[in-house]
């Protein structure tokens, strides 16, 4: 009965609202779409049950901050979400002119497509930016993504990612197998590995244990390749920067439990460092510390 309700009522209604907002955002210029997006999320978001989880997560991560800072940051998180949902209707212009891929000492390595690598990023600013930024620089890179639960909305999002992002596979067994097949053929892999999992291994994240995916460490250790840790940043003018911040070279490391843990913990530490710098841009709407 529950499944029937979703198929016949919930999913069609969600899709109707999605199409209405998507169409309005598409008609409007990007700047006005963003303004409308934040008006919607900041007006509605704080009254939704998920807002309590947002406050809880911020309070756990930033225990030294007072209530005013937590509430102000939560409001800016809703603003960032408003920007992001409106930007789905303008992915073409975002890809063409709103993303700067920073060149630094890692650029030659990461964009050298004669070698494959694992590129790890997170759900910050607009979570589509890592895939879109890599598309501008690389032709042979695949990603694994968590798709929307609503299959109707997922259909539209898949078409957008096909046009403006890297090759994306579903976050399930089949998708993982397809991703690894591409990697074995020489493709690099892009992963947003910061979401809470029911499996994985426990590492410290803001001084509290959470489960983290071991997939980046396992793949890199087996292939003896580099892991590049990169981050998308929303700038003050609402453009984006995407930069590789750190590199983990697994060339001389054995593929064992100890190194899988060490690398996974290093990735978690990287996440914490970048989230601390840009807390208002991070997607705090998952139960990060649910073990």
C-alpha positions in Angstrom: 0.0 0.0 0.0 2.9 2.3 0.9 4.6 1.7 -2.4 1.3 2.2 -4.3 0.8 5.5 -2.6 4.3 6.6 -3.7 3.8 5.6 -7.3 0.4 7.0 -7.8 0.4 10.1 -5.5 3.6 11.1 -3.9 6.0 10.8 -6.9 3.6 12.5 -9.4 2.9 15.4 -7.0 6.7 15.9 -6.3 7.4 15.8 -10.0 4.7 18.4 -10.7 6.2 20.8 -8.2 9.7 20.1 -9.6 8.6 20.8 -13.2 6.8 24.0 -12.2 9.8 25.4 -10.3 12.3 24.1 -12.9 10.3 25.9 -15.7 10.1 29.1 -13.7 13.8 29.0 -12.9 14.6 28.3 -16.6 12.5 31.2 -17.9 14.1 33.7 -15.4 17.7 34.9 -15.7 20.1 33.1 -13.4 20.5 36.0 -11.0 16.7 36.3 -10.5 16.3 32.5 -10.3 18.9 32.4 -7.5 17.0 35.1 -5.6 13.7 33.2 -6.0 15.5 30.0 -4.9 16.8 31.4 -1.7 13.4 33.1 -1.0 11.7 29.6 -1.2 14.3 27.7 0.9 14.7 30.3 3.6 11.0 30.8 3.9 10.0 27.2 4.0 13.1 25.3 5.1 13.3 26.4 8.8 9.8 25.1 9.3 10.5 21.6 8.0 11.5 18.7 10.3 14.8 18.4 8.5 15.8 21.8 9.9 16.2 20.1 13.3 18.7 17.8 11.9 20.6 20.7 10.3 20.8 22.5 13.7 21.8 19.2 15.4 24.6 18.6 12.9 26.0 22.1 13.2 25.9 21.9 17.0 27.8 18.7 17.0 30.4 19.9 14.5 30.9 23.3 16.1 30.5 22.8 19.8 32.5 26.0 20.5 29.9 28.2 18.7 27.0 29.9 20.3 23.3 29.6 19.4 23.3 32.8 17.3 26.2 31.5 15.1 24.5 28.1 14.7 21.2 29.7 13.6 22.9 32.3 11.3 24.9 29.5 9.6 21.8 27.3 9.3 20.0 30.2 7.5 23.0 30.5 5.1 22.9 26.8 4.5 19.3 27.1 3.4 20.4 30.1 1.2 23.1 27.9 -0.5 20.5 25.2 -1.1 18.2 27.8 -2.7 21.0 28.8 -5.0 21.8 25.2 -5.9 18.3 24.1 -6.8 17.8 27.2 -9.0 21.1 26.5 -10.8 19.8 23.1 -12.1 17.8 25.1 -14.7 21.0 27.0 -15.8 23.6 24.2 -15.9 24.7 25.2 -19.4 25.6 28.8 -18.5 27.2 27.6 -15.2 29.4 25.1 -17.1 30.3 27.7 -19.8 31.2 30.7 -17.7 30.8 30.3 -14.0 33.4 27.7 -13.1 37.1 28.4 -12.7 39.3 25.3 -12.4 42.4 26.4 -10.4 45.8 25.4 -11.8 48.4 24.5 -9.3 51.1 21.9 -8.7 48.6 19.0 -9.0 47.1 20.1 -12.3 49.5 18.3 -14.6 49.0 15.0 -12.8 45.3 15.0 -12.3 44.5 16.1 -15.9 47.0 13.8 -17.5 44.7 11.2 -19.0 47.4 8.7 -19.8 47.2 7.9 -16.1 44.1 7.2 -14.2 43.4 8.5 -10.7 40.7 8.7 -7.9 39.3 12.2 -7.4 37.5 12.8 -4.1 35.3 15.8 -3.4 32.3 16.6 -1.3 28.7 18.0 -1.2 29.6 21.6 -0.9 28.6 24.8 -2.7 26.7 23.1 -5.6 27.4 19.4 -5.5 27.3 19.2 -9.3 30.3 21.4 -9.7 33.0 18.7 -9.2 31.6 16.7 -12.1 31.0 19.8 -14.3 34.5 21.1 -13.6 36.2 17.8 -14.4 34.2 17.6 -17.6 35.8 20.9 -18.8 39.3 19.4 -18.3 38.9 15.6 -18.8 37.2 13.4 -21.3 37.8 10.1 -19.6 36.3 10.3 -16.1 33.4 8.5 -14.4 31.5 9.2 -11.2 29.1 7.4 -8.9 26.1 9.4 -7.7 23.2 9.0 -5.3 20.1 9.5 -7.5 16.9 11.2 -6.4 14.4 8.7 -4.9 11.7 9.9 -7.2 12.2 8.1 -10.5 10.4 10.9 -12.5 12.7 13.6 -11.1 15.7 11.2 -11.5 14.9 10.9 -15.2 15.3 14.7 -15.6 18.4 15.0 -13.4 20.1 12.1 -15.4 19.5 13.9 -18.6 21.1 17.1 -17.2 24.1 15.2 -15.9 24.5 13.5 -19.2 24.7 16.8 -21.0 26.8 18.8 -18.5 28.7 16.5 -16.2 30.9 13.5 -16.4 29.7 9.9 -17.0 27.5 9.1 -13.9 26.6 5.7 -12.6 24.0 4.9 -9.9 25.0 4.4 -6.3 24.3 0.6 -6.2 26.0 -2.7 -6.9 25.4 -2.4 -10.7 26.6 1.2 -10.8 29.7 0.3 -8.8 30.5 -2.6 -11.1 30.1 -0.3 -14.1 32.4 2.3 -12.5 35.1 -0.2 -11.8 34.9 -1.6 -15.3 35.5 1.9 -16.7 38.4 2.4 -14.2 40.0 -0.9 -15.3 39.9 0.4 -18.9 41.8 3.5 -17.9 39.1 6.0 -16.8 39.6 8.1 -13.7 37.0 8.0 -11.0 35.3 11.0 -9.2 33.6 10.3 -5.9 31.7 12.4 -3.4 32.5 10.2 -0.5 31.3 12.3 2.4 27.8 10.9 3.0 26.9 8.8 6.0 26.8 5.1 5.3 25.4 2.1 7.1 28.6 0.2 6.1 32.1 1.4 5.6 34.5 2.0 8.5 34.3 4.3 11.5 36.6 7.3 11.5 36.7 10.6 13.4 34.7 13.4 11.9 34.6 16.6 14.0 35.8 14.4 16.9 32.9 12.0 16.7 32.9 8.7 15.0 31.0 8.3 11.7 31.0 5.6 8.9 32.9 6.6 5.8 33.2 4.8 2.4 36.4 2.8 2.0 35.9 2.8 -1.8 38.5 5.5 -2.7 41.2 3.9 -0.6 40.4 0.4 -1.8 40.5 1.4 -5.5 43.6 3.5 -5.2 45.6 1.0 -3.2 44.8 -1.9 -5.5 45.7 0.2 -8.6 48.7 2.0 -7.0 47.4 5.3 -8.2 47.0 8.8 -6.7 44.0 10.1 -4.8 43.4 13.8 -5.4 41.4 15.6 -2.8 39.5 18.5 -4.4 36.9 21.0 -3.2 34.2 23.2 -4.9 33.8 26.7 -3.5 31.0 29.2 -4.1 32.6 32.7 -4.4 31.2 36.0 -3.3 30.0 36.8 -6.8 28.2 33.4 -7.0 30.7 31.9 -9.4 32.6 28.7 -8.5 36.2 27.6 -8.0 37.3 24.0 -8.1 40.7 23.2 -6.8 42.8 20.1 -6.0 44.0 20.8 -2.4 45.9 17.6 -1.5 47.2 14.4 -3.0 47.6 10.9 -1.5 50.1 8.8 -3.5 49.5 5.1 -2.9 52.3 3.9 -5.2 54.4 2.4 -2.4 51.6 1.4 -0.1 50.3 -2.1 0.5 46.6 -2.8 0.1 45.7 -3.8 3.6 43.2 -2.9 6.4 45.7 -0.6 8.1 46.3 1.5 4.9 42.6 1.5 4.0 41.9 3.0 7.5 44.7 5.5 7.3 43.7 6.9 3.9 40.0 6.9 4.8 40.8 8.9 8.0 42.9 11.3 6.0 40.0 11.9 3.6 37.7 12.5 6.6 40.3 15.0 8.0 40.3 16.8 4.6 36.5 17.0 4.7 36.6 18.5 8.2 39.2 21.1 7.2 37.3 22.3 4.2 33.9 22.2 5.8 35.3 24.3 8.7 36.4 26.9 6.2 33.0 27.0 4.4 30.4 25.7 6.8 27.5 27.6 5.2 28.2 25.9 1.8 28.1 22.3 3.1 25.1 20.0 2.7 24.2 19.3 6.4 21.0 17.4 5.7 22.2 13.9 6.2 22.6 12.2 9.6 26.4 12.2 9.6 26.8 10.5 12.9 24.2 7.8 12.8 26.2 4.6 13.4 
